[in-house]
Amino acid sequence: MIVVDTSIIGYFFLASAHSAQVDEVYRIDPAWAAPLLWRSEFHNVLFGYLRKQILTLEEAHQIMQQATLTMAGREYAVNSLEVLRLAGKSSCSAYDCEFVVLAHELGIPLVTVDRKILNDFPETAVTPESFSSHP
């Protein structure tokens, strides 16, 4: 099992330059975990696609349903005090720190492309490329 942030979930369900590498991450380890926050963040991503008329409402809804099924059973509440502590000692947002805290709590890596997270938490966060080359 690995923790993935919302960008990784987005690249898995929405075509991008990162999609092939994220597909490889999923092939290696399809047991993805995330804090409950991922749902709200992914709704916002999908809304951006709706606003730009890249997706229809029905398409966005179907993608959200697929993503929810993919993450089912591995969505977690995280320790608020620890989120605030990590956010206070890093350049990351509290949102980002939810993913880091979950990775710490579960003792597993966080796969992300977020440069701040990768820089501030190198002991926890790895890129999709790094994860794929050292599964």
C-alpha positions in Angstrom: 0.0 0.0 0.0 1.1 3.6 -0.7 -0.3 7.0 0.0 -1.0 9.1 -3.1 -2.0 12.7 -3.2 -4.7 14.2 -5.3 -2.5 15.1 -8.2 -1.5 11.4 -8.6 -5.2 10.4 -8.5 -5.9 13.1 -11.1 -3.2 12.0 -13.4 -4.5 8.4 -13.2 -8.1 9.4 -14.2 -7.4 12.4 -16.4 -4.9 12.3 -19.3 -1.7 14.3 -18.7 2.0 14.1 -19.3 2.3 12.2 -16.0 -0.3 9.6 -16.8 1.9 6.8 -18.2 4.2 7.0 -15.1 1.2 7.1 -12.7 -0.3 4.1 -14.5 3.0 2.3 -13.8 2.8 3.2 -10.1 -0.7 1.7 -10.1 0.5 -1.5 -11.9 3.2 -1.9 -9.2 0.9 -1.1 -6.2 -2.8 -0.7 -6.8 -3.6 -0.3 -3.1 -3.7 3.4 -2.9 -4.5 5.3 0.4 -5.3 8.9 1.0 -6.8 11.2 3.7 -10.5 11.9 3.2 -9.5 15.3 2.0 -8.7 13.8 -1.4 -12.4 13.8 -2.3 -12.9 17.5 -1.9 -9.6 18.3 -3.7 -10.6 16.0 -6.6 -14.0 17.5 -6.8 -12.3 20.8 -7.3 -10.0 19.4 -10.0 -13.1 18.0 -11.8 -14.9 21.3 -11.5 -12.0 23.0 -13.2 -12.4 20.6 -16.1 -16.2 21.4 -16.1 -15.6 25.1 -16.0 -13.2 24.8 -19.0 -15.8 22.6 -20.7 -13.2 19.8 -21.1 -15.6 17.4 -19.4 -19.4 17.2 -19.2 -21.1 16.9 -15.8 -21.9 13.3 -16.5 -18.3 12.5 -17.4 -17.0 14.3 -14.3 -19.5 12.3 -12.2 -18.4 9.0 -13.7 -14.7 9.8 -13.1 -15.5 10.7 -9.5 -17.4 7.4 -9.1 -14.4 5.4 -10.6 -11.9 7.2 -8.3 -14.1 6.6 -5.3 -14.2 2.9 -6.1 -10.4 2.8 -6.5 -9.9 4.4 -3.1 -12.6 2.5 -1.3 -11.5 1.1 2.1 -8.3 3.1 2.1 -9.5 6.6 3.0 -8.5 7.9 6.4 -9.0 10.7 8.9 -5.6 12.0 10.1 -4.3 13.5 13.3 -5.1 17.2 13.3 -2.4 18.2 15.7 0.3 16.4 13.6 -1.0 18.1 10.4 -0.7 21.5 12.0 2.7 20.7 13.5 4.1 19.6 10.1 2.6 22.5 8.3 4.1 24.9 10.8 7.6 23.5 10.3 7.5 23.2 6.5 6.6 25.3 3.4 3.7 23.0 2.7 0.0 23.7 3.2 -2.0 21.9 5.8 -3.8 20.2 3.0 -0.5 18.8 1.7 0.5 17.8 5.2 -2.6 15.6 5.6 -1.0 13.3 3.0 2.4 13.3 4.7 0.8 12.6 8.1 -1.1 9.7 6.7 2.1 8.2 5.2 3.8 8.6 8.5 0.9 7.0 10.4 0.8 4.0 8.0 4.5 3.8 7.7 4.4 3.8 3.9 5.7 6.2 1.2 3.7 9.1 -0.3 3.9 9.2 -4.1 3.6 12.8 -5.4 4.9 15.2 -8.0 4.5 18.2 -5.6 7.9 19.8 -5.3 7.3 21.3 -1.9 6.3 18.0 -0.4 9.3 16.2 -2.1 11.7 18.9 -0.8 10.3 19.2 2.7 9.7 15.5 3.4 12.3 13.5 1.4 12.2 10.7 3.9 8.5 10.2 3.1 7.7 11.5 -0.3 8.8 10.0 -3.6 8.1 10.8 -7.3 6.3 8.3 -9.5 9.5 7.7 -11.4 11.5 7.0 -8.2 8.7 4.7 -6.9 8.5 2.8 -10.2 12.3 2.3 -10.4 12.5 0.9 -6.8 9.2 -0.9 -6.0 
